[in-house]
Amino acid sequence: MPPAQPFVLACEDYQNAQQWRWVLRDSRGNFLADHEVNLDPACPEYFGLIDLRGYLDQHAAPDRWRTDHARLLEGFGRWLGANVLGNAIGDKLLAPRVPLTVRVEVPVEAAGLLTIPLELAHAGGKPLALGGISLVSLVKGEGDGTAPEPEPVGDRLRMLALFSLPTQATALALRRERHALTRLISKIAQTRGAAIELRVLQYGASRGALKDALEEADGWDLIHFSGHGERGVLLLEHDDGSNDIITTEALLDLLAPARGRLKLATLSACWSAAATIAETRAWLGLPAATTPEAREAPAAATGSDTVLPSLARALANELGCAVLAMRYPVGDQFAIALAAGLFRHLFENRQPLPRALAMALSQAVPEAPPLSVATPALFGAAALALTLVPPAQQAEPPLYTEMSAFPDEPERFVGRTGALAAATRALAPNSGQAGVLFCGMAGAGKTAAALELAYRYQPSPLQPPSRFRHFIWYKAPDQRADGEGADIGRALVDLALAMEAQIAGWEMVHLVDSDQHFATLLPRLTALCRQRSILFVLDNLESLLTADGRWRDQRWARLIATLATAGGFSRLVLTSRLRPADLPASLHIEAVHALPLDEALLLARELPNLGPLLTAGEAGDASAGRALVLRTLEIVQGHPKLIELADRLAANPDDLRRQLAGSATLWAAGDASRLGAFFTDGEAAVADNGYLAVLAGWTRSIAATLPAAAARLFEAVCGLEDGDRRQDLLGRLAWPKLWQALGQAGDAPALDPLITALDACGLIAVEKRENQPATYRLHPGVAAAGRPDPARQQVLDRVMAGLHWGVVDAAMQQEGAGTGPWIVAHGLAAAPYLARLHDWDALVGTLEKVTARDQSPATLARVLPPLRLAAEHSGSLAARRVLGRALRRAGRLSEAEALLRALIAEAEAAGAFMVASAIAADLFNLLLASGRAREALELVAREKEFTTRAGLGSWTIISDDGQRLQALNALGRWEEVLTEVEALRARMEALPERGTGEETVTPWNVREATLDTGREAALRLERWQECLDLSEAIVASKAARGASALQIARTRFNDYGPLLRLSRDGEAQALLADCRRTFEAEGDVEGLGKVFSALAALADGRGHHPQAVAHEKTALRYSYLAGTPDDAAISHFNLAIHLSRTAAPAQAILAHRLAATLIELQIQDGRLSSAIAALAGDLARFPDAQPPATFAALCAEVEAVEGVHFAHLFARLPAPFGSGDEALAHVLTLTTRRPDGALA
């Protein structure tokens, strides 16, 4: 049923604040009822009209305040209904039996009556606000035609939300309210196709920021303010974070640009936190807050809890808009629920504002404090029938992916308001600062703060891009649990790849491989930062630093200095446990340590056990409960984890009291004397290491009170690696073994009840995600304190190493059934346990199996540090061989080659021919990848000799034969190769899977390598379908054994050329897109180079020649970074083709063709004749163009392409010709023919 037309409740015959008459008329002006008001100031309820919260607190018992408030409000509401509203008027309001809006109209001299919470007045036994009666208050004569009629909503409803909390103000949990509002509006926009734009201002909600937003030409339909404010003022932030009191007049000036479009202003503004904190301080006997806000807050006796109508009236009158204001303190949950209901009913259900508010209020009140029913109040004639219906989206909103590389926004975030406000100011366009470093102890929330800050600028369909146009996320390697330094050799490459993936068109990965190239990168970075607005978030930087804060790799120092001094509008957000030495002064440093007192007070009051101790006391004794909380706050000093542990203990106050009894001694002497500063100064004055000592003491003390079984589980969980702290591994495999190994009798008790006990006391946190096993998270300080002693840790390490190895071994037995990922995952998981046990042989053997199945950059980065450790401590040939292989696969070719050559000589001298054979195979692969095919072919003969002398089995012999064919492939003997591959396939088919003797190879690896050699030969012979058939067989083998996505993508990529030749362009394009996603995700530089070369071919085939040139230049850059001469030759050759189809100068075309030919000449590649023929054709086509006369001139021409270092590459190639000039002269003498050719 639709609501009735508004009734009018008018104040007439006003005498004073105790005497007047209400007259009720219907929508046509007909008299319905009246009531003579004659109030006695001595009446107890009269005090409630002046200060309702004071009235409630005066008459309510602290231990049952909610029940007493409800009872008192029931009586107060009946009194209001009978004495202020009048029963006759109440009856008439209920008579229509439909939702009703009432225009409450008073003359200007009676404006004070609008402070009366008539919504509480009873009619029909319940408050008007819950009986479908909506009140809209206004002063007669105000807003009657003086303000222009608001413009209709345009192509989208524009909503400005301001969440203001100056750093000098007491804390409100505005983050939770903002997060809920953003999610709600996003849901409405996405599920209803509503066109809504939401702009959020928080952490720096200053007068200037508000002014800038309000001056936008499009204007705003709705402004939502949440924060501090009262008595006709709002509290915003100065640029330095201090309070900026906005008077009614100043606010009207600020909002003047909104006049004409603004339809609704919501003011969720009160001194609620100040009142809450003042009350809590009083309960605890602490001095009142000394912040400017506390000095400026009005006293309760003056009715400060009530929003005097001046501000709401002024906005409604001057701007012609509806105003929703809060009369009383707003709790987080009520504010969130009310806003959610209001905007849902306004935007989705298309209800008029009064009805939408009434519906939202009825849904929010049941879970809210009793006074909430009278909290919201509507002002202004525009509120009577206002509807705000967002228009439908005219087009699909854009997909914003700028922050797709970032971790998810923190679901919860406590405190840190001052830190984020300061950081926001540092990120402002005219801040004069380059950014912020969040620095502090482990587990304090540095990463969460950085993400909370970054996501404030996230572009979305609700909030189009404004401050930053690009976003960069990078996380440095984690610190290792064994105390060894993290392997950071790839860290700069990973940053470069991250930047290239997150900024379209940016290229830098080729410039981080040497100091010389890196020096050329820095000015380019400076230009990038100046010309674009970029937000860099670089996380976890402590792994890049020494213990005293120096950069382990000085290139990082130069890079951070460049980013911090570039100028422009880009900004930098860093996180680190350690403060880097010589940090540029342009970076603001924000310590992330413990919570300040006021935030700790609010947090304690909201927690499930400490909160009731504050409000209700202990067993009805309020003073005892509050004394216990006071002592708790003194000991924990605002540390988030200690507060959490204290709350868990407070479930039984005696447990908490016992814990506190000896806690003072946990603080160092100097810190113990400073504990009182937390109460006097509002901030902790103790050192970070002091917190960790107390946390360790609390952890051990709480663990000592656990039942024996739970204590053993806690000890075990602390001793596990983080990745093993999960339900599936512990419950199914580890816990029964650990129980016995730790000396416990009988069967292990059920895991889940013990986990519940640990969670209940706060030692662990259980994280559950849909369709995934639960994981158990420990604060770093808790894990360190609970870790077993060395002897018991060794026992635990043996169990876990054996468990993981058992999975690896079982998976290897069934590898054809797709168990490869288990081998990789459990092999990596075993490594830290084996390293602590110094079981170097087992460690090396395990990681060898891992790297045979997964050569992704991330996996190689994880295995290199333990392999170096094993090689250093054991010194064995096997350990150093596996390290050399891993170095080769990681692209560290110079280090790998030197190590492998030394190992071959050492193994041969020692008669260790089996090891020599395996090492020679690794060196062969390195030589072949370096374009040294003839040298590789010569090495095969030695390798076969080692294999024979070692008496190795058939699979190893076939592997040697296969490597010989790979070298022949590189030398162009493709027909011979293809014939011999078929013979090898027959031999393999006849062999048992485990071979006929001792092997140094894995059969599936030999099979896949042989098939790939045949595929390569078929490709060169242009037997396209045969290529695809062989590739399909390789993919099937890899899939059957559970190979990684990267390994499969590398094989599948080879199909793109044959697919194109067979005119299957759509399949080729889809294949390239899939491979590119995988290569980017895995950081595979070589693979990315191949993809871009293939994309160039696709673009060329479609006639998009400039695009083909751009793609091939990118491919060339990646091939130089990967150090693969063969790929570089292909890209130089193909770039010449693509350039020839544009207006490029002939000199550039000839130079790239010459570069390709010189590489083919030096490595004696089988495609040399085709390269020479193509070069001859180009020289004939451009008779007037002269090729470069010298090698230096050639280098200058081709190195004009970014990332090309031709002279450096040429110097590393085999040397049939001693110098570049000799090789160039030789090639030019061979170019006497003109047939065309192509490299692919």
Secondary structure in CASP SS format (residue, H / E / C, confidence):
PFRMAT SS
TARGET T0000
AUTHOR 0000-0000-0000
METHOD secondary structure of the structure
MODEL  1
M C 1.00
P C 1.00
P C 1.00
A C 1.00
Q C 1.00
P C 1.00
F E 1.00
V E 1.00
L E 1.00
A E 1.00
C E 1.00
E E 1.00
D E 1.00
Y E 1.00
Q E 1.00
N E 1.00
A C 1.00
Q C 1.00
Q E 1.00
W E 1.00
R E 1.00
W E 1.00
V E 1.00
L E 1.00
R E 1.00
D C 1.00
S C 1.00
R C 1.00
G C 1.00
N C 1.00
F E 1.00
L E 1.00
A E 1.00
D E 1.00
H E 1.00
E E 1.00
V E 1.00
N E 1.00
L C 1.00
D C 1.00
P C 1.00
A C 1.00
C C 1.00
P H 1.00
E H 1.00
Y H 1.00
F H 1.00
G H 1.00
L H 1.00
I H 1.00
D C 1.00
L H 1.00
R H 1.00
G H 1.00
Y H 1.00
L H 1.00
D H 1.00
Q H 1.00
H H 1.00
A C 1.00
A C 1.00
P H 1.00
D H 1.00
R H 1.00
W H 1.00
R H 1.00
T H 1.00
D H 1.00
H H 1.00
A H 1.00
R H 1.00
L H 1.00
L H 1.00
E H 1.00
G H 1.00
F H 1.00
G H 1.00
R H 1.00
W H 1.00
L H 1.00
G H 1.00
A H 1.00
N H 1.00
V H 1.00
L H 1.00
G C 1.00
N H 1.00
A H 1.00
I H 1.00
G H 1.00
D H 1.00
K H 1.00
L H 1.00
L H 1.00
A C 1.00
P C 1.00
R C 1.00
V C 1.00
P C 1.00
L E 1.00
T E 1.00
V E 1.00
R E 1.00
V E 1.00
E E 1.00
V E 1.00
P C 1.00
V H 1.00
E H 1.00
A H 1.00
A H 1.00
G H 1.00
L H 1.00
L H 1.00
T H 1.00
I C 1.00
P C 1.00
L H 1.00
E H 1.00
L H 1.00
A C 1.00
H E 1.00
A E 1.00
G C 1.00
G C 1.00
K E 1.00
P E 1.00
L H 1.00
A H 1.00
L H 1.00
G C 1.00
G C 1.00
I E 1.00
S E 1.00
L E 1.00
V E 1.00
S E 1.00
L E 1.00
V E 1.00
K C 1.00
G C 1.00
E C 1.00
G C 1.00
D C 1.00
G C 1.00
T C 1.00
A C 1.00
P C 1.00
E C 1.00
P C 1.00
E C 1.00
P C 1.00
V C 1.00
G C 1.00
D C 1.00
R C 1.00
L E 1.00
R E 1.00
M E 1.00
L E 1.00
A E 1.00
L E 1.00
F E 1.00
S E 1.00
L C 1.00
P C 1.00
T C 1.00
Q C 1.00
A C 1.00
T C 1.00
A C 1.00
L C 1.00
A C 1.00
L H 1.00
R H 1.00
R H 1.00
E H 1.00
R H 1.00
H H 1.00
A H 1.00
L H 1.00
T H 1.00
R H 1.00
L H 1.00
I H 1.00
S H 1.00
K H 1.00
I H 1.00
A H 1.00
Q H 1.00
T H 1.00
R H 1.00
G C 1.00
A E 1.00
A C 1.00
I E 1.00
E E 1.00
L E 1.00
R E 1.00
V E 1.00
L E 1.00
Q E 1.00
Y C 1.00
G C 1.00
A C 1.00
S E 1.00
R H 1.00
G H 1.00
A H 1.00
L H 1.00
K H 1.00
D H 1.00
A H 1.00
L H 1.00
E C 1.00
E C 1.00
A C 1.00
D C 1.00
G C 1.00
W C 1.00
D C 1.00
L E 1.00
I E 1.00
H E 1.00
F E 1.00
S E 1.00
G E 1.00
H E 1.00
G E 1.00
E E 1.00
R C 1.00
G C 1.00
V E 1.00
L E 1.00
L E 1.00
L E 1.00
E E 1.00
H C 1.00
D C 1.00
D C 1.00
G C 1.00
S C 1.00
N E 1.00
D E 1.00
I E 1.00
I E 1.00
T E 1.00
T H 1.00
E H 1.00
A H 1.00
L H 1.00
L H 1.00
D H 1.00
L H 1.00
L H 1.00
A H 1.00
P H 1.00
A H 1.00
R C 1.00
G C 1.00
R C 1.00
L C 1.00
K C 1.00
L E 1.00
A E 1.00
T E 1.00
L E 1.00
S E 1.00
A E 1.00
C C 1.00
W C 1.00
S H 1.00
A H 1.00
A H 1.00
A H 1.00
T H 1.00
I H 1.00
A H 1.00
E H 1.00
T H 1.00
R H 1.00
A H 1.00
W H 1.00
L H 1.00
G C 1.00
L C 1.00
P C 1.00
A C 1.00
A C 1.00
T C 1.00
T C 1.00
P H 1.00
E H 1.00
A H 1.00
R H 1.00
E H 1.00
A C 1.00
P C 1.00
A C 1.00
A H 1.00
A H 1.00
T H 1.00
G C 1.00
S C 1.00
D C 1.00
T C 1.00
V C 1.00
L C 1.00
P H 1.00
S H 1.00
L H 1.00
A H 1.00
R H 1.00
A H 1.00
L H 1.00
A H 1.00
N H 1.00
E H 1.00
L H 1.00
G C 1.00
C C 1.00
A E 1.00
V E 1.00
L E 1.00
A E 1.00
M E 1.00
R C 1.00
Y C 1.00
P C 1.00
V C 1.00
G C 1.00
D H 1.00
Q H 1.00
F H 1.00
A H 1.00
I H 1.00
A H 1.00
L H 1.00
A H 1.00
A H 1.00
G H 1.00
L H 1.00
F H 1.00
R H 1.00
H H 1.00
L H 1.00
F H 1.00
E H 1.00
N C 1.00
R C 1.00
Q C 1.00
P C 1.00
L H 1.00
P H 1.00
R H 1.00
A H 1.00
L H 1.00
A H 1.00
M H 1.00
A H 1.00
L H 1.00
S H 1.00
Q H 1.00
A H 1.00
V H 1.00
P H 1.00
E H 1.00
A C 1.00
P C 1.00
P H 1.00
L H 1.00
S H 1.00
V H 1.00
A H 1.00
T C 1.00
P E 1.00
A E 1.00
L E 1.00
F E 1.00
G C 1.00
A H 1.00
A H 1.00
A H 1.00
L C 1.00
A C 1.00
L C 1.00
T C 1.00
L C 1.00
V C 1.00
P C 1.00
P C 1.00
A E 1.00
Q C 1.00
Q C 1.00
A C 1.00
E C 1.00
P C 1.00
P C 1.00
L C 1.00
Y C 1.00
T C 1.00
E C 1.00
M C 1.00
S C 1.00
A C 1.00
F C 1.00
P C 1.00
D C 1.00
E C 1.00
P C 1.00
E C 1.00
R C 1.00
F C 1.00
V C 1.00
G C 1.00
R C 1.00
T H 1.00
G H 1.00
A H 1.00
L H 1.00
A H 1.00
A H 1.00
A H 1.00
T H 1.00
R H 1.00
A H 1.00
L H 1.00
A C 1.00
P C 1.00
N C 1.00
S C 1.00
G C 1.00
Q C 1.00
A C 1.00
G E 1.00
V E 1.00
L E 1.00
F E 1.00
C E 1.00
G C 1.00
M C 1.00
A C 1.00
G C 1.00
A C 1.00
G C 1.00
K H 1.00
T H 1.00
A H 1.00
A H 1.00
A H 1.00
L H 1.00
E H 1.00
L H 1.00
A H 1.00
Y H 1.00
R H 1.00
Y H 1.00
Q C 1.00
P C 1.00
S C 1.00
P C 1.00
L C 1.00
Q C 1.00
P C 1.00
P C 1.00
S C 1.00
R C 1.00
F C 1.00
R C 1.00
H E 1.00
F E 1.00
I E 1.00
W E 1.00
Y E 1.00
K E 1.00
A C 1.00
P C 1.00
D C 1.00
Q C 1.00
R C 1.00
A C 1.00
D C 1.00
G C 1.00
E C 1.00
G C 1.00
A C 1.00
D C 1.00
I C 1.00
G C 1.00
R C 1.00
A H 1.00
L H 1.00
V H 1.00
D H 1.00
L H 1.00
A H 1.00
L H 1.00
A H 1.00
M H 1.00
E H 1.00
A H 1.00
Q H 1.00
I C 1.00
A C 1.00
G C 1.00
W C 1.00
E C 1.00
M C 1.00
V H 1.00
H H 1.00
L H 1.00
V C 1.00
D C 1.00
S C 1.00
D H 1.00
Q H 1.00
H H 1.00
F H 1.00
A H 1.00
T H 1.00
L H 1.00
L H 1.00
P H 1.00
R H 1.00
L H 1.00
T H 1.00
A H 1.00
L H 1.00
C H 1.00
R H 1.00
Q H 1.00
R C 1.00
S C 1.00
I E 1.00
L E 1.00
F E 1.00
V E 1.00
L E 1.00
D E 1.00
N C 1.00
L H 1.00
E H 1.00
S H 1.00
L H 1.00
L E 1.00
T C 1.00
A C 1.00
D C 1.00
G C 1.00
R C 1.00
W E 1.00
R C 1.00
D C 1.00
Q H 1.00
R H 1.00
W H 1.00
A H 1.00
R H 1.00
L H 1.00
I H 1.00
A H 1.00
T H 1.00
L H 1.00
A H 1.00
T H 1.00
A C 1.00
G C 1.00
G C 1.00
F C 1.00
S C 1.00
R E 1.00
L E 1.00
V E 1.00
L E 1.00
T E 1.00
S E 1.00
R C 1.00
L C 1.00
R C 1.00
P C 1.00
A C 1.00
D C 1.00
L C 1.00
P C 1.00
A C 1.00
S C 1.00
L E 1.00
H E 1.00
I E 1.00
E E 1.00
A E 1.00
V C 1.00
H C 1.00
A C 1.00
L C 1.00
P C 1.00
L H 1.00
D H 1.00
E H 1.00
A H 1.00
L H 1.00
L H 1.00
L H 1.00
A H 1.00
R H 1.00
E H 1.00
L C 1.00
P C 1.00
N C 1.00
L H 1.00
G H 1.00
P H 1.00
L H 1.00
L H 1.00
T H 1.00
A C 1.00
G C 1.00
E E 1.00
A C 1.00
G C 1.00
D E 1.00
A H 1.00
S H 1.00
A H 1.00
G H 1.00
R H 1.00
A H 1.00
L H 1.00
V H 1.00
L H 1.00
R H 1.00
T H 1.00
L H 1.00
E H 1.00
I H 1.00
V H 1.00
Q C 1.00
G C 1.00
H C 1.00
P H 1.00
K H 1.00
L H 1.00
I H 1.00
E H 1.00
L H 1.00
A H 1.00
D H 1.00
R H 1.00
L H 1.00
A C 1.00
A C 1.00
N C 1.00
P H 1.00
D H 1.00
D H 1.00
L H 1.00
R H 1.00
R H 1.00
Q H 1.00
L H 1.00
A H 1.00
G C 1.00
S C 1.00
A H 1.00
T H 1.00
L H 1.00
W C 1.00
A C 1.00
A H 1.00
G H 1.00
D H 1.00
A H 1.00
S C 1.00
R C 1.00
L C 1.00
G C 1.00
A H 1.00
F H 1.00
F H 1.00
T H 1.00
D C 1.00
G C 1.00
E C 1.00
A C 1.00
A C 1.00
V C 1.00
A C 1.00
D H 1.00
N H 1.00
G H 1.00
Y H 1.00
L H 1.00
A H 1.00
V H 1.00
L H 1.00
A H 1.00
G H 1.00
W H 1.00
T H 1.00
R H 1.00
S H 1.00
I H 1.00
A H 1.00
A H 1.00
T C 1.00
L C 1.00
P C 1.00
A H 1.00
A H 1.00
A H 1.00
A H 1.00
R H 1.00
L H 1.00
F H 1.00
E H 1.00
A H 1.00
V H 1.00
C H 1.00
G H 1.00
L C 1.00
E C 1.00
D H 1.00
G H 1.00
D H 1.00
R C 1.00
R E 1.00
Q H 1.00
D H 1.00
L H 1.00
L H 1.00
G H 1.00
R H 1.00
L H 1.00
A H 1.00
W H 1.00
P H 1.00
K H 1.00
L H 1.00
W H 1.00
Q H 1.00
A H 1.00
L C 1.00
G C 1.00
Q C 1.00
A C 1.00
G C 1.00
D C 1.00
A C 1.00
P C 1.00
A C 1.00
L H 1.00
D H 1.00
P H 1.00
L H 1.00
I H 1.00
T H 1.00
A H 1.00
L H 1.00
D H 1.00
A H 1.00
C C 1.00
G C 1.00
L C 1.00
I C 1.00
A E 1.00
V E 1.00
E E 1.00
K C 1.00
R C 1.00
E C 1.00
N C 1.00
Q C 1.00
P C 1.00
A C 1.00
T E 1.00
Y E 1.00
R E 1.00
L C 1.00
H C 1.00
P H 1.00
G H 1.00
V H 1.00
A H 1.00
A H 1.00
A H 1.00
G H 1.00
R C 1.00
P C 1.00
D C 1.00
P H 1.00
A H 1.00
R H 1.00
Q H 1.00
Q H 1.00
V H 1.00
L H 1.00
D H 1.00
R H 1.00
V H 1.00
M H 1.00
A H 1.00
G H 1.00
L H 1.00
H H 1.00
W H 1.00
G H 1.00
V H 1.00
V H 1.00
D H 1.00
A H 1.00
A H 1.00
M H 1.00
Q H 1.00
Q C 1.00
E H 1.00
G H 1.00
A H 1.00
G C 1.00
T C 1.00
G H 1.00
P H 1.00
W H 1.00
I H 1.00
V H 1.00
A H 1.00
H H 1.00
G H 1.00
L H 1.00
A H 1.00
A H 1.00
A H 1.00
P H 1.00
Y H 1.00
L H 1.00
A H 1.00
R H 1.00
L H 1.00
H C 1.00
D C 1.00
W H 1.00
D H 1.00
A H 1.00
L H 1.00
V H 1.00
G H 1.00
T H 1.00
L H 1.00
E H 1.00
K H 1.00
V H 1.00
T H 1.00
A H 1.00
R H 1.00
D C 1.00
Q C 1.00
S C 1.00
P H 1.00
A H 1.00
T H 1.00
L H 1.00
A H 1.00
R H 1.00
V H 1.00
L H 1.00
P H 1.00
P H 1.00
L H 1.00
R H 1.00
L H 1.00
A H 1.00
A H 1.00
E H 1.00
H H 1.00
S H 1.00
G C 1.00
S C 1.00
L H 1.00
A H 1.00
A H 1.00
R H 1.00
R H 1.00
V H 1.00
L H 1.00
G H 1.00
R H 1.00
A H 1.00
L H 1.00
R H 1.00
R H 1.00
A C 1.00
G C 1.00
R C 1.00
L H 1.00
S H 1.00
E H 1.00
A H 1.00
E H 1.00
A H 1.00
L H 1.00
L H 1.00
R H 1.00
A H 1.00
L H 1.00
I H 1.00
A H 1.00
E H 1.00
A H 1.00
E H 1.00
A H 1.00
A C 1.00
G C 1.00
A C 1.00
F H 1.00
M H 1.00
V H 1.00
A H 1.00
S H 1.00
A H 1.00
I H 1.00
A H 1.00
A H 1.00
D H 1.00
L H 1.00
F H 1.00
N H 1.00
L H 1.00
L H 1.00
L H 1.00
A H 1.00
S C 1.00
G C 1.00
R C 1.00
A H 1.00
R H 1.00
E H 1.00
A H 1.00
L H 1.00
E H 1.00
L H 1.00
V H 1.00
A H 1.00
R H 1.00
E H 1.00
K H 1.00
E H 1.00
F H 1.00
T H 1.00
T H 1.00
R H 1.00
A H 1.00
G C 1.00
L C 1.00
G C 1.00
S H 1.00
W H 1.00
T H 1.00
I H 1.00
I H 1.00
S H 1.00
D H 1.00
D H 1.00
G H 1.00
Q H 1.00
R H 1.00
L H 1.00
Q H 1.00
A H 1.00
L H 1.00
N H 1.00
A H 1.00
L C 1.00
G C 1.00
R C 1.00
W H 1.00
E H 1.00
E H 1.00
V H 1.00
L H 1.00
T H 1.00
E H 1.00
V H 1.00
E H 1.00
A H 1.00
L H 1.00
R H 1.00
A H 1.00
R H 1.00
M H 1.00
E H 1.00
A C 1.00
L C 1.00
P C 1.00
E C 1.00
R C 1.00
G C 1.00
T C 1.00
G C 1.00
E C 1.00
E C 1.00
T C 1.00
V C 1.00
T C 1.00
P H 1.00
W H 1.00
N H 1.00
V H 1.00
R H 1.00
E H 1.00
A H 1.00
T H 1.00
L H 1.00
D H 1.00
T H 1.00
G H 1.00
R H 1.00
E H 1.00
A H 1.00
A H 1.00
L H 1.00
R H 1.00
L C 1.00
E C 1.00
R C 1.00
W H 1.00
Q H 1.00
E H 1.00
C H 1.00
L H 1.00
D H 1.00
L H 1.00
S H 1.00
E H 1.00
A H 1.00
I H 1.00
V H 1.00
A H 1.00
S H 1.00
K H 1.00
A H 1.00
A H 1.00
R C 1.00
G C 1.00
A C 1.00
S C 1.00
A H 1.00
L H 1.00
Q H 1.00
I H 1.00
A H 1.00
R H 1.00
T H 1.00
R H 1.00
F H 1.00
N C 1.00
D C 1.00
Y H 1.00
G H 1.00
P H 1.00
L H 1.00
L H 1.00
R H 1.00
L C 1.00
S C 1.00
R C 1.00
D H 1.00
G H 1.00
E H 1.00
A H 1.00
Q H 1.00
A H 1.00
L H 1.00
L H 1.00
A H 1.00
D H 1.00
C H 1.00
R H 1.00
R H 1.00
T H 1.00
F H 1.00
E H 1.00
A H 1.00
E H 1.00
G C 1.00
D C 1.00
V H 1.00
E H 1.00
G H 1.00
L H 1.00
G H 1.00
K H 1.00
V H 1.00
F H 1.00
S H 1.00
A H 1.00
L H 1.00
A H 1.00
A H 1.00
L H 1.00
A H 1.00
D H 1.00
G H 1.00
R C 1.00
G C 1.00
H C 1.00
H H 1.00
P H 1.00
Q H 1.00
A H 1.00
V H 1.00
A H 1.00
H H 1.00
E H 1.00
K H 1.00
T H 1.00
A H 1.00
L H 1.00
R H 1.00
Y H 1.00
S H 1.00
Y H 1.00
L H 1.00
A H 1.00
G C 1.00
T C 1.00
P H 1.00
D H 1.00
D H 1.00
A H 1.00
A H 1.00
I H 1.00
S H 1.00
H H 1.00
F H 1.00
N H 1.00
L H 1.00
A H 1.00
I H 1.00
H H 1.00
L H 1.00
S H 1.00
R C 1.00
T C 1.00
A C 1.00
A C 1.00
P C 1.00
A H 1.00
Q H 1.00
A H 1.00
I H 1.00
L H 1.00
A H 1.00
H H 1.00
R H 1.00
L H 1.00
A H 1.00
A H 1.00
T H 1.00
L H 1.00
I H 1.00
E H 1.00
L H 1.00
Q H 1.00
I H 1.00
Q C 1.00
D C 1.00
G C 1.00
R C 1.00
L H 1.00
S H 1.00
S H 1.00
A H 1.00
I H 1.00
A H 1.00
A H 1.00
L H 1.00
A H 1.00
G H 1.00
D H 1.00
L H 1.00
A H 1.00
R H 1.00
F C 1.00
P C 1.00
D C 1.00
A C 1.00
Q C 1.00
P C 1.00
P C 1.00
A C 1.00
T C 1.00
F H 1.00
A H 1.00
A H 1.00
L H 1.00
C H 1.00
A H 1.00
E H 1.00
V H 1.00
E C 1.00
A C 1.00
V C 1.00
E C 1.00
G C 1.00
V C 1.00
H C 1.00
F H 1.00
A H 1.00
H H 1.00
L H 1.00
F H 1.00
A H 1.00
R C 1.00
L C 1.00
P C 1.00
A C 1.00
P C 1.00
F C 1.00
G C 1.00
S C 1.00
G H 1.00
D H 1.00
E H 1.00
A H 1.00
L H 1.00
A H 1.00
H H 1.00
V H 1.00
L H 1.00
T H 1.00
L H 1.00
T C 1.00
T C 1.00
R C 1.00
R C 1.00
P C 1.00
D C 1.00
G C 1.00
A C 1.00
L C 1.00
A C 1.00
END
